[in-house]
């Protein structure tokens, strides 16, 4: 894939996430995709920060939307190569200070196979 194609998928990810469209979001992922987040360690310690598969991703994001009904991501920058994109975005939640977040999406055959979130 070309970097512009990877960036397009990243923007689709942001749009689906902000629209709370779990089906659209999950369609961007491979069935066996893995996701790592420090927030998983806090809210689902049994995962040690890592979930695997679309069902686990659906459960995680559904819970996040319930906990944070005003959660929204604003893209600051995207940097892509032929199989990975580094996204920098601002996480906003009403009543909380904004948080700078970085996330890496790794793709294979046009689907996200691994994602990792970085934040304070």
N, C-alpha and C positions, 0 to 999 in steps of 0.2 A: 504494500500500500504506500501511497505517497503521503508525506507529512500533512498536506492540506486535507486528505481524506480522514486522517487520524484526528485532526483538529475539528473536523465536521462532526465526527462521532462524539468528541468531547462536548461540543456545544449541544448536541442532541441529548447527551447525558444531563447537562445542566438544565436544559429546558424541561425534560421529563421529570427530573427531581423537583424542580420548583413548581411544576404543575401537579405534583403528587400523583403522577400517573405511573403506578407501579408496573403495570403490564408493559407500557412503552419503555420504561427504564430497564426492566428485566430482559426485554427483547434485545437489548444491546450486549447482553452477557452470554457467554458459553454456558452450557448446562452445568459444567463442573468448575465454574469460576470460583475464585477465592477472594476474600476481602479482609483486609487487616485495618483496624482502627483502634486508637487509644480509648475511644469512648466505649468500644465493646468491652474492654477490660474493666471499665467502671460499671456499666449497666448489665453486662452478662459475663461476670468473671469466669464462669465455667468454660468460656470459649478461649480464654487467654488472649483475646484480641483478634481471633481469626474465625471467620465463618466460611463454610464451603457449600456451594450449590445454590441454585436459585431459590429453593424453599427457605433456606436460612437467610438469604439476602432479603427476601420478601418480609419475613418475620422481623428482621432487624429494622428495616426502613419503616414498616408499618408502626412499630413501636416508637420510633423517633418522631414520626408525624403526630402520634397521639400525645407524646410528652411535650412536643414543641410545635404547637399549631401555627406559629408565625415564622417558622424556620424558612430562611431564604438564602440562596447563594448568589453572589454577584461576582462574575468573572473579572479578574484583574489582568491575567495573562495566560497564554498557552504557548508551550514550546514542544514541538513534536519532531520525531524522526520517523522511520518507516514502520515501527512497531510499538511505539510508546509515546505517551503525551504526559507532560508535566503541567498541571493546572495550578494556578494560584487564584484563590477566590476569597471573598470576605463572607463569613457566616454571620448572618444577622438573625436575632431572635428578640422580639419585643421584650423590653425590661432587662435585657442583658447587654453588656458591652460587646461591640463587634469583635470578632475573632478572625485573625488571619489564618488561612488554611492552605496547605499544599496537598495535592493528591496526584498520584501517578496511576495511570491506566495503562496496562499492557494488553496488547491485542494480538490475536492470531486468527487468520482467516476472517477478518472483519468483525470479530467478536471480542469483547473484553474477557480476558482469562484471569487477570489478577489486578486488584486495585489496593493501594495502600495510602492511608491518610496520615498527614503530619500536621500537628498543631500543638500549642502549648497547653 
